[in-house]
Amino acid sequence: MLAERTRARRVKFWWNLSLAYIDRYKQRFILTAVFCFLLVFAGYKILPLVFRANVVSLGYVGTYTLDSIPTQILSLATQSLISTGDDGKPKANLASHWTISDDGKTYIVYLKDNLKWHDDSPVSAQDISIAISDVQIQAINNKTLEFKLPNPISFFPLALDRPVFKSKSFYGTGMFRIVDIDQVANVVKKISLLPKDKKLPKVDIKFYQTEQQAVNALKIGEIKSVNLPNAESFVGWPNFNVQRKADRSEIVTIFYNNGDPLLASRETRQALSYAINKSEFDGELAGGPISPDNWTYNNNVKRYEYNTSKAKELLSKSTPAGPKITLTVLPGLENLAQKIKDDWREVGIEVTLKLEKSVPENYQALLAFNKATATLDQYSLWHSTQKSNITRYKDVKIDKLLEDARTTQDESQIKDLRTDFQKFLVEDAPATFLYFPYRYNITYKNIEPLIAKLPK
């Protein structure tokens, strides 16, 4: 009985002592509880943001598989044997140099010394897997690749401007290493890259099927930067920096079916070119099929300034009364097509617009993006023997200029031949070369310092 009373008094003593201690130091207890809460909050909310602060999320619009990932993305992870300079000439990259046989059909490419893949193994010619149609490729030794062509092609080194990875892997030679590729039904959704240099940010590339999906992702912060054909959705958004630049790798072009009875006439095609008001194009006006950056560019070609009187004069000589044209339009060019329709109507042409998702086998006139202008060679698009000559254009003089420019290795001759090619092609007007479209890079201002660290 006495023992129980003693135990009760001890419990009561320690209870009262504890209450007194808590009462005396209650502010400290409150501060400790608040601190613990904030610590837990930071662990779940703030710390992930801190870690993500060194991650750059870039958006791309389009549907891609492993075989069609854009080169500008893969260039973060690896390099090409030969790259294309701003002027369109080939430059050594992974290759130290190359030689050409006297007949122009064999190219020997020599690798630089001390190259390594991302797994730290040395780059060997046997590890490099490249496939080029109709070209025999062989690794002569660890440092040398041989390319045998069926016919001489002077621009062939530019065909080697493609990303190079170690065979059966994504080990490259670039500043970043591909660590993960997310796919859904063989469609690439995300690519994650880690830098070799810890001072550089991690990079996530995210893909969106439509421009609107990319716009929404940028607005909610899912991505931090994206290139779009217009920036109207971001007018008045103070957190973004918008930069506009003409994309000289493609030209918005109207291709004419030269086999069509109406458009077989050069005067009719020229009239259609004169009839278009080019003053409000969202891009940099194009004079021909080649970028002004290219070393063979000819600035002295025929200019089709907006002139409805000239257009009507040419039409009166070359077309029957009440001509009709169906203009096929590819995605993204619908608004422009309506303007062209209105312009052609002003000179007496009845126009019907037809929307297509891709280039159809048959058409009368086609409004599309011409992505072939980035290459030096225009043979596949304009030579009369080529299936890829979508205009069905045939001209003996143009064929000869293209053939000769392909076979000679003399730069001065190539330039002269290419200059004449542009002059005669633009004058013959198998197509109307409209403009290099503006592209708008839209980026969160607070992420620009990280993006500036990425290789250009």
VEXDREN-2710 file (C-alpha; in Angstrom, 1 decimal):
% VEXDREN-2710
k/r/px/py/pz
1/MET/0.0/0.0/0.0
2/LEU/2.8/2.4/0.9
3/ALA/4.7/1.5/-2.2
4/GLU/1.7/2.4/-4.4
5/ARG/1.3/5.8/-2.7
6/THR/5.0/6.4/-3.2
7/ARG/4.7/5.5/-6.9
8/ALA/1.7/7.8/-7.3
9/ARG/3.5/10.7/-5.7
10/ARG/6.4/10.2/-8.1
11/VAL/4.2/10.2/-11.1
12/LYS/2.4/13.3/-9.9
13/PHE/5.8/15.0/-9.2
14/TRP/7.2/14.3/-12.7
15/TRP/3.9/15.3/-14.3
16/ASN/3.8/18.6/-12.6
17/LEU/7.5/19.2/-13.3
18/SER/6.9/18.5/-17.0
19/LEU/4.0/20.9/-17.2
20/ALA/6.0/23.5/-15.4
21/TYR/8.9/23.0/-17.8
22/ILE/6.6/23.1/-20.9
23/ASP/5.0/26.3/-19.5
24/ARG/8.3/27.9/-18.9
25/TYR/9.8/27.0/-22.4
26/LYS/6.6/26.9/-24.4
27/GLN/7.8/29.5/-27.0
28/ARG/10.8/27.3/-27.7
29/PHE/8.5/24.3/-28.3
30/ILE/6.3/26.3/-30.6
31/LEU/9.3/27.5/-32.6
32/THR/10.7/24.0/-32.8
33/ALA/7.4/22.6/-34.1
34/VAL/7.2/25.4/-36.7
35/PHE/10.8/24.7/-37.8
36/CYS/10.0/20.9/-38.1
37/PHE/6.9/21.7/-40.2
38/LEU/8.9/24.0/-42.5
39/LEU/11.6/21.4/-42.9
40/VAL/9.1/18.7/-43.9
41/PHE/7.5/21.2/-46.3
42/ALA/10.8/22.0/-47.9
43/GLY/11.6/18.3/-48.3
44/TYR/8.4/17.8/-50.3
45/LYS/7.9/21.1/-52.1
46/ILE/11.0/23.3/-52.2
47/LEU/13.9/20.8/-52.6
48/PRO/12.5/19.3/-55.8
49/LEU/12.4/22.9/-57.3
50/VAL/16.0/23.5/-56.2
51/PHE/17.1/20.3/-58.0
52/ARG/15.0/21.1/-61.0
53/ALA/16.6/24.6/-61.2
54/ASN/19.5/23.0/-63.0
55/VAL/17.3/21.3/-65.6
56/VAL/16.5/22.8/-68.9
57/SER/13.2/21.5/-70.4
58/LEU/13.0/22.2/-74.1
59/GLY/9.9/21.6/-76.3
60/TYR/9.7/20.4/-79.9
61/VAL/6.6/20.1/-82.1
62/GLY/6.3/17.0/-84.2
63/THR/6.0/13.2/-84.2
64/TYR/9.3/11.4/-84.2
65/THR/10.6/7.9/-84.0
66/LEU/14.2/6.8/-83.0
67/ASP/15.1/7.0/-86.7
68/SER/13.8/10.5/-87.3
69/ILE/14.9/12.5/-84.2
70/PRO/15.9/16.0/-85.4
71/THR/19.6/16.5/-85.9
72/GLN/19.7/19.6/-83.8
73/ILE/18.6/17.5/-80.8
74/LEU/21.1/14.7/-81.4
75/SER/23.9/17.3/-81.9
76/LEU/23.8/17.8/-78.1
77/ALA/24.8/14.2/-77.7
78/THR/27.2/13.6/-80.5
79/GLN/29.0/15.0/-83.6
80/SER/29.1/14.3/-87.3
81/LEU/32.1/13.2/-89.3
82/ILE/31.8/16.4/-91.4
83/SER/29.6/19.4/-90.6
84/THR/28.1/22.1/-92.8
85/GLY/29.5/25.6/-92.3
86/ASP/27.3/28.7/-92.3
87/ASP/28.3/29.3/-95.9
88/GLY/27.2/25.8/-96.9
89/LYS/30.7/24.4/-97.3
90/PRO/31.9/21.1/-95.6
91/LYS/34.0/21.4/-92.4
92/ALA/36.0/18.7/-90.6
93/ASN/34.3/17.6/-87.4
94/LEU/35.1/14.1/-86.1
95/ALA/37.1/13.7/-89.3
96/SER/40.5/15.4/-89.4
97/HIS/40.4/15.5/-93.2
98/TRP/39.3/13.5/-96.3
99/THR/40.6/12.7/-99.8
100/ILE/38.9/12.3/-103.1
101/SER/39.9/9.9/-105.9
102/ASP/40.6/11.3/-109.4
103/ASP/37.3/9.9/-110.8
104/GLY/35.4/11.6/-107.9
105/LYS/33.8/8.3/-106.9
106/THR/35.8/7.3/-103.8
107/TYR/36.1/9.4/-100.6
108/ILE/38.5/8.4/-97.8
109/VAL/37.7/10.0/-94.4
110/TYR/40.3/10.0/-91.6
111/LEU/39.3/10.3/-88.0
112/LYS/40.9/12.7/-85.5
113/ASP/43.2/11.3/-82.8
114/ASN/42.1/10.6/-79.2
115/LEU/38.4/10.6/-79.8
116/LYS/36.2/8.8/-77.1
117/TRP/32.7/7.6/-76.8
118/HIS/30.6/8.4/-73.7
119/ASP/31.6/5.0/-72.3
120/ASP/35.3/6.1/-72.4
121/SER/36.1/3.6/-75.1
122/PRO/38.1/5.0/-78.1
123/VAL/36.2/5.9/-81.2
124/SER/37.0/3.4/-83.9
125/ALA/35.9/3.4/-87.5
126/GLN/34.5/-0.1/-87.1
127/ASP/32.1/1.2/-84.4
128/ILE/30.6/3.9/-86.7
129/SER/27.4/2.8/-88.3
130/ILE/26.3/4.9/-91.3
131/ALA/23.9/3.9/-94.1
132/ILE/23.7/6.0/-97.3
133/SER/21.7/4.8/-100.3
134/ASP/23.8/3.4/-103.1
135/VAL/27.0/4.0/-101.3
136/GLN/29.4/1.2/-100.3
137/ILE/30.9/2.0/-96.9
138/GLN/33.9/0.1/-95.4
139/ALA/36.2/0.7/-92.4
140/ILE/39.7/0.3/-93.7
141/ASN/41.2/0.4/-90.2
142/ASN/40.5/2.0/-86.8
143/LYS/41.0/5.5/-88.1
144/THR/39.8/5.4/-91.7
145/LEU/36.4/5.0/-93.5
146/GLU/36.0/4.5/-97.3
147/PHE/32.9/5.6/-99.2
148/LYS/32.5/4.3/-102.8
149/LEU/29.9/6.1/-104.9
150/PRO/28.3/4.8/-108.2
151/ASN/28.8/8.3/-109.7
152/PRO/30.9/11.3/-108.8
153/ILE/29.0/13.8/-106.5
154/SER/31.0/16.9/-105.6
155/PHE/28.7/17.7/-102.6
156/PHE/29.0/14.2/-101.1
157/PRO/30.9/15.4/-97.9
158/LEU/27.8/17.3/-96.9
159/ALA/26.0/13.9/-96.8
160/LEU/28.2/13.0/-93.9
161/ASP/26.8/15.8/-91.8
162/ARG/24.7/13.4/-89.7
163/PRO/24.9/12.4/-86.1
164/VAL/27.4/9.6/-85.4
165/PHE/26.8/7.1/-82.5
166/LYS/28.6/4.0/-81.4
167/SER/27.1/1.0/-83.1
168/LYS/24.0/-0.4/-81.4
169/SER/24.0/2.3/-78.7
170/PHE/23.4/6.0/-78.1
171/TYR/26.9/6.6/-76.9
172/GLY/28.1/9.7/-78.7
173/THR/31.0/12.2/-78.5
174/GLY/29.1/15.3/-77.5
175/MET/28.9/17.4/-74.4
176/PHE/25.8/15.6/-73.3
177/ARG/25.0/11.9/-72.9
178/ILE/21.5/10.4/-73.7
179/VAL/20.5/8.5/-70.5
180/ASP/16.8/7.8/-71.2
181/ILE/14.3/7.8/-74.1
182/ASP/10.6/7.6/-73.3
183/GLN/8.5/6.1/-76.1
184/VAL/4.8/5.3/-76.6
185/ALA/4.0/3.0/-79.5
186/ASN/7.5/3.7/-81.0
187/VAL/6.8/7.5/-80.9
188/VAL/9.5/9.4/-78.9
189/LYS/7.9/11.5/-76.1
190/LYS/11.0/12.5/-74.1
191/ILE/14.7/12.4/-74.2
192/SER/16.8/13.0/-71.1
193/LEU/20.5/14.1/-71.3
194/LEU/23.2/14.5/-68.7
195/PRO/26.2/16.8/-69.2
196/LYS/29.8/15.6/-69.0
197/ASP/30.6/18.9/-67.4
198/LYS/28.9/19.3/-64.0
199/LYS/28.7/23.1/-64.6
200/LEU/26.2/22.5/-67.4
201/PRO/22.5/21.9/-66.8
202/LYS/20.7/18.6/-67.4
203/VAL/18.5/18.7/-70.5
204/ASP/15.0/17.2/-71.0
205/ILE/13.6/17.3/-74.5
206/LYS/9.8/16.9/-74.7
207/PHE/7.8/16.4/-77.9
208/TYR/4.3/17.5/-78.7
209/GLN/2.2/16.5/-81.6
210/THR/0.6/19.9/-82.1
211/GLU/1.7/23.5/-81.7
212/GLN/-1.2/24.2/-79.3
213/GLN/0.0/21.4/-77.0
214/ALA/3.4/23.0/-76.9
215/VAL/2.0/26.4/-76.2
216/ASN/0.0/25.0/-73.3
217/ALA/3.0/23.1/-71.9
218/LEU/5.1/26.3/-72.0
219/LYS/2.4/28.4/-70.3
220/ILE/2.1/25.9/-67.3
221/GLY/5.9/25.6/-67.1
222/GLU/6.2/22.0/-68.3
223/ILE/8.8/23.2/-70.7
224/LYS/10.9/26.4/-70.5
225/SER/11.6/27.1/-74.2
226/VAL/10.2/26.2/-77.6
227/ASN/10.4/27.4/-81.2
228/LEU/7.0/28.2/-82.8
229/PRO/5.8/29.7/-86.2
230/ASN/4.1/32.6/-84.3
231/ALA/4.2/34.1/-80.9
232/GLU/0.6/35.6/-80.7
233/SER/-0.3/33.5/-77.7
234/PHE/2.4/35.2/-75.6
235/VAL/1.7/38.9/-76.3
236/GLY/1.7/40.7/-72.9
237/TRP/3.3/37.8/-71.0
238/PRO/6.2/39.6/-69.0
239/ASN/8.0/36.4/-68.0
240/PHE/8.9/35.4/-71.5
241/ASN/11.5/36.6/-73.9
242/VAL/10.6/36.3/-77.6
243/GLN/13.2/36.3/-80.3
244/ARG/12.4/36.2/-84.0
245/LYS/14.7/34.8/-86.7
246/ALA/14.2/33.8/-90.3
247/ASP/14.6/30.1/-90.8
248/ARG/16.8/29.9/-93.9
249/SER/16.7/26.2/-94.0
250/GLU/13.3/26.2/-95.7
251/ILE/11.4/28.3/-98.2
252/VAL/7.6/28.7/-98.4
253/THR/7.1/27.9/-102.0
254/ILE/4.3/27.5/-104.6
255/PHE/5.2/24.5/-106.8
256/TYR/3.5/24.4/-110.2
257/ASN/2.6/21.2/-112.0
258/ASN/4.5/21.9/-115.3
259/GLY/2.6/19.0/-116.9
260/ASP/-0.7/20.8/-116.4
261/PRO/-2.1/22.3/-119.6
262/LEU/-2.6/25.7/-118.0
263/LEU/0.6/25.8/-116.0
264/ALA/2.8/24.4/-118.8
265/SER/3.1/28.0/-120.0
266/ARG/6.0/30.0/-118.6
267/GLU/4.1/33.2/-119.0
268/THR/1.3/31.9/-116.9
269/ARG/3.6/30.9/-114.1
270/GLN/5.4/34.3/-114.2
271/ALA/2.0/36.0/-114.1
272/LEU/1.1/34.1/-111.0
273/SER/4.4/35.2/-109.4
274/TYR/3.8/38.9/-110.3
275/ALA/0.2/38.7/-108.9
276/ILE/1.2/37.9/-105.3
277/ASN/1.5/40.8/-102.8
278/LYS/4.6/39.9/-100.8
279/SER/4.6/42.9/-98.5
280/GLU/2.9/41.2/-95.5
281/PHE/4.7/37.9/-95.4
282/ASP/5.8/36.7/-92.0
283/GLY/9.3/36.1/-93.1
284/GLU/12.3/37.2/-95.2
285/LEU/11.6/37.4/-98.9
286/ALA/13.3/34.7/-101.0
287/GLY/14.7/35.3/-104.5
288/GLY/15.3/31.7/-105.5
289/PRO/15.8/28.2/-104.3
290/ILE/19.0/28.7/-102.3
291/SER/19.7/30.4/-99.0
292/PRO/21.5/33.8/-99.1
293/ASP/24.0/32.2/-96.6
294/ASN/25.2/29.7/-99.2
295/TRP/28.4/30.4/-100.9
296/THR/26.8/29.8/-104.3
297/TYR/23.9/32.1/-103.8
298/ASN/23.0/34.3/-106.8
299/ASN/21.4/37.7/-105.8
300/ASN/21.0/38.8/-109.4
301/VAL/18.0/36.7/-110.4
302/LYS/14.7/37.9/-111.9
303/ARG/12.6/39.6/-109.3
304/TYR/8.8/39.3/-109.3
305/GLU/7.7/42.5/-107.6
306/TYR/4.0/42.8/-107.0
307/ASN/2.6/44.0/-110.3
308/THR/-1.0/43.2/-111.2
309/SER/-0.8/45.1/-114.6
310/LYS/2.2/42.9/-115.7
311/ALA/0.3/39.8/-114.4
312/LYS/-2.8/40.6/-116.4
313/GLU/-0.7/41.4/-119.5
314/LEU/1.0/38.0/-119.4
315/LEU/-2.2/36.1/-118.7
316/SER/-3.9/37.8/-121.7
317/LYS/-1.2/36.3/-123.9
318/SER/-1.0/32.9/-122.4
319/THR/-4.3/31.7/-120.9
320/PRO/-7.9/31.3/-122.1
321/ALA/-10.6/33.4/-120.6
322/GLY/-11.7/32.6/-117.0
323/PRO/-8.7/30.4/-115.9
324/LYS/-9.2/28.1/-112.9
325/ILE/-6.6/26.8/-110.5
326/THR/-6.8/24.4/-107.6
327/LEU/-4.2/25.4/-105.0
328/THR/-3.3/22.4/-102.7
329/VAL/-2.3/23.6/-99.3
330/LEU/-0.2/21.8/-96.6
331/PRO/-0.7/22.2/-92.9
332/GLY/0.3/25.6/-91.3
333/LEU/-0.2/27.6/-94.5
334/GLU/-4.0/27.9/-94.6
335/ASN/-4.0/31.7/-93.9
336/LEU/-1.4/32.4/-96.5
337/ALA/-3.3/30.3/-99.0
338/GLN/-6.3/32.6/-98.5
339/LYS/-4.3/35.7/-99.2
340/ILE/-2.8/34.1/-102.4
341/LYS/-6.3/33.2/-103.5
342/ASP/-7.5/36.8/-103.1
343/ASP/-4.4/38.1/-105.0
344/TRP/-4.9/35.7/-107.9
345/ARG/-8.6/36.5/-108.0
346/GLU/-7.7/40.2/-108.5
347/VAL/-6.1/39.3/-111.8
348/GLY/-9.0/37.2/-113.0
349/ILE/-8.1/33.7/-111.8
350/GLU/-10.7/31.6/-110.1
351/VAL/-9.0/29.7/-107.2
352/THR/-10.2/26.6/-105.2
353/LEU/-8.3/25.7/-102.1
354/LYS/-7.7/22.1/-101.2
355/LEU/-6.2/21.1/-97.9
356/GLU/-3.8/18.1/-97.7
357/LYS/-1.7/16.6/-94.9
358/SER/1.2/15.7/-97.2
359/VAL/2.3/16.2/-100.8
360/PRO/-0.2/14.5/-103.1
361/GLU/0.8/12.5/-106.1
362/ASN/-1.2/14.8/-108.3
363/TYR/-1.9/18.5/-107.9
364/GLN/-2.2/21.6/-110.0
365/ALA/-0.4/24.1/-107.7
366/LEU/1.0/23.3/-104.3
367/LEU/1.7/25.6/-101.4
368/ALA/4.3/24.0/-99.2
369/PHE/7.5/24.3/-97.1
370/ASN/10.5/23.5/-99.3
371/LYS/13.0/21.9/-97.0
372/ALA/15.5/21.1/-99.7
373/THR/17.1/24.5/-99.8
374/ALA/19.6/23.8/-97.0
375/THR/21.6/21.5/-99.2
376/LEU/24.0/22.5/-102.0
377/ASP/22.6/20.0/-104.4
378/GLN/19.2/20.7/-106.1
379/TYR/19.5/17.7/-108.5
380/SER/16.8/15.6/-106.9
381/LEU/14.2/18.4/-106.9
382/TRP/14.7/19.9/-110.4
383/HIS/16.4/17.3/-112.7
384/SER/14.0/15.9/-115.2
385/THR/14.9/12.2/-114.5
386/GLN/14.1/12.3/-110.8
387/LYS/11.0/10.9/-109.2
388/SER/11.3/13.6/-106.5
389/ASN/10.9/16.3/-109.1
390/ILE/7.4/17.0/-107.9
391/THR/6.8/19.8/-110.5
392/ARG/7.5/17.5/-113.5
393/TYR/9.7/20.3/-114.7
394/LYS/11.9/19.5/-117.8
395/ASP/14.6/21.7/-119.2
396/VAL/17.7/20.5/-121.0
397/LYS/19.8/23.5/-119.9
398/ILE/18.9/23.1/-116.2
399/ASP/19.6/19.4/-116.4
400/LYS/23.1/20.1/-117.8
401/LEU/23.9/22.7/-115.2
402/LEU/22.9/20.3/-112.4
403/GLU/24.9/17.4/-113.8
404/ASP/28.1/19.5/-114.3
405/ALA/27.9/21.1/-110.9
406/ARG/27.7/17.5/-109.4
407/THR/30.7/16.2/-111.2
408/THR/33.3/18.9/-111.0
409/GLN/35.5/19.4/-107.9
410/ASP/36.5/22.9/-108.9
411/GLU/34.8/25.5/-106.6
412/SER/34.9/28.3/-109.1
413/GLN/33.2/26.1/-111.7
414/ILE/30.6/25.0/-109.2
415/LYS/29.8/28.6/-108.3
416/ASP/29.5/29.6/-111.9
417/LEU/27.3/26.6/-112.7
418/ARG/25.1/27.2/-109.6
419/THR/24.8/30.9/-110.4
420/ASP/23.5/30.1/-113.9
421/PHE/21.2/27.4/-112.5
422/GLN/19.5/29.9/-110.2
423/LYS/19.2/32.6/-112.9
424/PHE/17.5/30.3/-115.5
425/LEU/15.4/28.4/-113.0
426/VAL/13.9/31.6/-111.4
427/GLU/13.3/33.1/-114.9
428/ASP/11.5/29.9/-116.0
429/ALA/9.4/30.0/-112.8
430/PRO/8.5/26.3/-112.3
431/ALA/7.8/27.5/-108.8
432/THR/7.3/30.8/-106.9
433/PHE/9.8/31.1/-104.1
434/LEU/8.0/33.3/-101.5
435/TYR/9.9/33.6/-98.2
436/PHE/12.0/32.2/-95.5
437/PRO/9.5/31.9/-92.6
438/TYR/10.2/33.6/-89.3
439/ARG/10.5/31.3/-86.3
440/TYR/9.9/32.5/-82.8
441/ASN/11.9/31.3/-79.9
442/ILE/9.9/31.8/-76.7
443/THR/11.8/31.3/-73.4
444/TYR/11.3/32.0/-69.7
445/LYS/13.6/34.9/-68.8
446/ASN/14.8/33.2/-65.6
447/ILE/16.1/30.1/-67.6
448/GLU/18.0/32.0/-70.3
449/PRO/21.4/31.9/-68.4
450/LEU/21.2/28.1/-68.4
451/ILE/20.2/27.9/-72.0
452/ALA/23.1/30.1/-72.9
453/LYS/25.4/27.4/-71.7
454/LEU/24.1/24.9/-74.2
455/PRO/26.2/24.3/-77.4
456/LYS/25.0/26.2/-80.4
END
